[in-house]
Amino acid sequence: MYHYRFQQILTIREQEKNETEMAYKDATKAFEEVATKLYDLLKRKEDLLAYQQERLTIGASIDEIHHYARFIDSLEKTIEDVQQKVIQARAKMQWYEEKLLEKNLEVRKFEKMREKDHELFKEEQNRIEMNFLDEVSLQTYNKRENR
């Protein structure tokens, strides 16, 4: 019966890899959400600027122009804040991606070691079996010779 001597370590590494994979997926989802929010804000600003330009060509009151200017300033501050969040979320996602690659490599190393170890085990089992068969064969031959 084959037993891999580093099986517990491999199991732990696989668990770590799975946890890192989940954290990476969460970080990716968070990045996508904040990036979508940024896109929506930028689209909103673009639409608002186009609407404001349209209103200026038709003629808008000074109060209306001031209102849109304040709103656009507020929107730009929000966009800057969300841009920083996007940068942070991207950095976090990339960090988890690197960790996931490291964990994958660790697991692969232990799996390769297990494969090689299992091959050696099978070779040793075959050698033992061949020796046993040789011994049985020799005993059978000796019995025939003694008759």
C-alpha positions in Angstrom: 0.0 0.0 0.0 1.5 3.3 -1.1 1.6 6.3 1.2 3.1 9.6 0.2 5.2 10.9 3.1 4.4 14.6 2.3 0.6 14.1 1.9 -0.3 16.3 4.8 1.9 19.1 3.5 0.4 18.8 0.1 -3.1 18.9 1.6 -2.2 22.1 3.5 -0.7 23.7 0.4 -3.8 22.8 -1.6 -6.0 24.4 1.1 -3.9 27.5 1.0 -4.1 27.6 -2.7 -7.9 27.3 -2.6 -8.1 30.1 0.0 -5.9 32.3 -2.1 -8.0 31.5 -5.1 -11.1 32.6 -3.3 -9.5 35.8 -2.1 -8.3 36.5 -5.7 -11.8 36.0 -7.0 -13.2 38.3 -4.3 -10.5 40.9 -5.1 -11.3 40.6 -8.8 -15.0 41.1 -8.1 -14.3 44.1 -5.9 -12.1 45.6 -8.7 -14.8 45.0 -11.3 -17.4 46.7 -9.1 -15.3 49.8 -8.4 -14.2 50.0 -12.1 -17.8 49.8 -13.2 -18.7 52.6 -10.8 -15.8 54.7 -12.2 -17.0 54.0 -15.7 -20.6 55.0 -14.8 -19.4 58.3 -13.2 -17.2 59.1 -16.2 -20.1 58.4 -18.5 -22.4 60.5 -16.4 -19.9 63.4 -16.5 -19.6 63.1 -20.2 -23.4 63.1 -20.7 -23.7 66.1 -18.3 -21.0 68.1 -20.2 -22.8 67.3 -23.5 -26.1 68.4 -21.9 -24.5 71.6 -20.5 -23.0 72.4 -23.9 -26.4 71.9 -25.5 -28.0 74.2 -22.9 -25.4 76.8 -23.5 -26.1 76.9 -27.2 -29.8 77.3 -26.7 -29.2 79.8 -23.9 -29.2 78.9 -20.2 -29.6 81.1 -17.1 -26.6 82.0 -15.0 -28.1 80.1 -12.1 -28.4 77.0 -14.3 -24.8 77.4 -15.5 -23.6 77.7 -11.8 -25.7 74.8 -10.8 -24.1 72.5 -13.4 -20.6 73.8 -12.7 -21.0 73.0 -9.0 -22.4 69.6 -9.8 -19.6 68.8 -12.3 -17.0 69.9 -9.7 -18.6 67.6 -7.1 -18.7 64.8 -9.7 -15.0 65.3 -10.5 -14.1 65.0 -6.8 -16.1 61.8 -6.6 -14.4 60.5 -9.8 -11.0 61.2 -8.3 -11.9 59.3 -5.1 -13.2 56.4 -7.1 -10.1 56.4 -9.3 -8.0 56.0 -6.1 -10.2 53.1 -5.1 -9.7 51.5 -8.5 -6.0 51.8 -8.2 -6.1 50.2 -4.7 -8.5 47.4 -5.9 -6.2 46.7 -8.9 -3.1 46.5 -6.7 -4.9 44.2 -4.3 -6.1 42.0 -7.1 -2.6 41.8 -8.7 -1.1 40.9 -5.3 -3.5 38.0 -4.9 -2.8 37.0 -8.4 0.9 36.7 -7.6 0.2 34.8 -4.4 -2.1 32.4 -6.4 0.7 31.8 -8.9 3.1 31.0 -6.0 0.6 28.7 -4.4 0.0 26.9 -7.7 3.7 26.4 -8.1 4.1 25.0 -4.6 1.3 22.5 -5.1 2.7 21.4 -8.5 6.1 20.8 -6.9 4.6 18.5 -4.3 2.5 16.8 -6.9 5.5 16.1 -9.0 7.4 14.8 -6.0 4.4 12.5 -5.3 4.4 11.2 -8.8 8.2 10.5 -8.7 7.9 8.9 -5.3 5.0 6.8 -6.5 7.0 5.7 -9.5 9.9 4.7 -7.3 7.4 2.8 -5.1 6.0 0.9 -8.1 9.5 0.1 -9.3 10.5 -1.2 -5.9 7.3 -3.3 -5.7 8.0 -4.8 -9.1 11.6 -5.6 -8.1 10.3 -7.3 -4.9 7.8 -9.2 -6.9 10.4 -10.3 -9.5 12.7 -11.5 -6.7 9.8 -13.4 -5.1 8.9 -15.0 -8.4 12.6 -15.9 -9.0 12.8 -17.4 -5.6 9.6 -19.5 -6.2 10.8 -20.5 -9.5 14.2 -21.6 -8.1 12.5 -23.6 -5.3 10.2 -25.3 -7.8 13.2 -26.1 -10.0 15.1 -27.5 -6.9 12.2 -29.7 -5.9 12.0 -31.2 -9.4 15.8 -31.8 -9.4 15.5 -33.5 -6.0 12.9 -36.0 -7.3 
